[in-house]
Amino acid sequence: MDEIRFDDIAALEAAVSDEFGEFGPPTEVTQEMIHGFAELTGDRQWIHVDVERAKRESPFGGPIAHGFLTLSLLPALRTGRRFAVTGYASAVNYGSDGFRFLAPVPAGSSVQARSRLAAVVAKPKGTLVTTETAVHVVGNKVPSLLYKGLVLYRPAQG
């Protein structure tokens, strides 16, 4: 894997692409995870936690993961990145330029993610990098989640 320094704006800009990289390894989304997320967040909607009712009444044929559970898995989902950002002292979650839930994640399915470098901006306090990540149920063409995340890579304080 190539390495690009966080302050090498030209090299980072050259890595910006409309094409997503390779998928990372799959992660199973279990009913236990869904129940745990429901308890943690207080979102106990039946479509997530009542397995029998979801099998009978859900348009998806069974329980599905919360959209925000899928979103919260992003740090654990590795993608087939083409390069690593190096040389920074800290990386700060700067927020999001948006996300959309496009398809359900059925309980018991596995998800995998791929990403692309969408934008790079030099800022007075570091380099702001926007990455777009697509999370798919393994085998599905339509992503379950599209997320644009922003990270500010900061130099050492001197």
N, C-alpha and C positions, 0 to 999 in steps of 0.2 A: 504494500500500500504506500502510495506517495505521501509525502508530508509537505504541507504548505504553512509557512509562518503566518500568524494572525495579522501581522502588519504588512504583509506582501500583497497589497491591494490588487496589483496587476495580475499576479498569479491566481488569486482567488477569483477575480473577475473572469479570467480565462476558464475557470472551472464551472462557471454558471452555465446551466444547461436546461433545455426544455424536456430532456429525456430523463426518466427515472433510472436509477441504478438497479442492481440485482436485488432480489428479495433476500432478506436475512432468514435465519432459522425460524421455524414455526413455534408458536407457543399455544398450548391448549387453554381454552377458556372453559373452566369447569363450572358446574352448578354450584359447587362449594364456593368458588370465587364470587359468583353472582350473589349468593346468600350473604357472604361476608361483606361485600360492597353495599348491599341493601342495609345491613345492620349498621355499618359505619356511617352511611349517609342519611339513613331514615327513609330512603326511597324503596318501599316495599310493594310497589305496584305489582299486581298479580301476574302480569305478562312476563315478569322477571322471576318471581319466587314461587308461584303456585303452579307446580309442574303439571299436575293433572288438569287443572282448569286451562292452562295454556295449551295443552295438547288438544283439548276439546274446543276451545273458543278462539284461540289466537289465529290470526291470518298467516302466521309463520309456522304453524304446526307444532309448536312447543315453545318453551321459554327461551328468551333471548337476553343477551347481556345488555346492561345499561349502556347507552352511548358514552356516558362519562366514564364508565369502567374501561371501555375500549380506549378512550382518550388517555386515561391514567396509566395504561400499559405502555405508552410510548417510550418512557425511559428504559423499560425492560426489553423492548423489541429492537434488536440490533438490525441494521440494514447493511446491505452489501455496498458500503461506502467505497468510493474510489480513492479517497485521500483522507488524511487526518490533519486537523488544524493544530499547530504546535506553537510553542514560544510564549504563550500568554501566561499571566499570573493568575487570573481568575476568569471564569465564564459565568455570566449572569443571565438568568432567564429574563428576557426583556419583554416577553408577552407573546401575543399571537396576532397575526394579520387575518385570522379567521379559520373556521373549521366547519365542516359539513358532515352529517351522518347520512350516508347514501344507501346503505344496505344493512340488514340486520346481521348480528353475530349470534347464531344459535348456540345454546348451551351445549358443551361437548365438542364444539368445532375448534379448529386451530386457526390462528391468525398469523400472518407474516407481514412485514413492512419493507418498503423500499422508499428511497428518498432522492431528492435532487437539490442541488444548490440553486436557489432562485434569485438571490440578490446579495450584494455586498455594498456597504456604505462605510466610508471612513468617518468616524465621529471624534470629537475632541477627547473623549474618554476611552477610545478604543475602536474596534471594528465591529460593526453591526452586521450579522450574517442572518439571512432569511433562508430557511430550509423548508421545502414542502415534502411532507411525508404522506404516503398512501398506505393504509392498512387494509389488507384483503383477507377474507376468509380463504384459506388455502383452496385453490381451484376456481375461485370466482374471478371473473374479469372486472366486474364493477367493485370498486373499493367500498369498504364499510365506512371508512373515515378518510377524509382529506384534511390535512392540518398544515397550516403555515406558521412555523414557530420562529421567533427571533431570539438570538443569543448575542450578547455583547461580550466580546473577548477583550479583556483589559490587560494593559501592561503592568509590570511591577511599579509600585509607587516609589518614586525616587526622590 
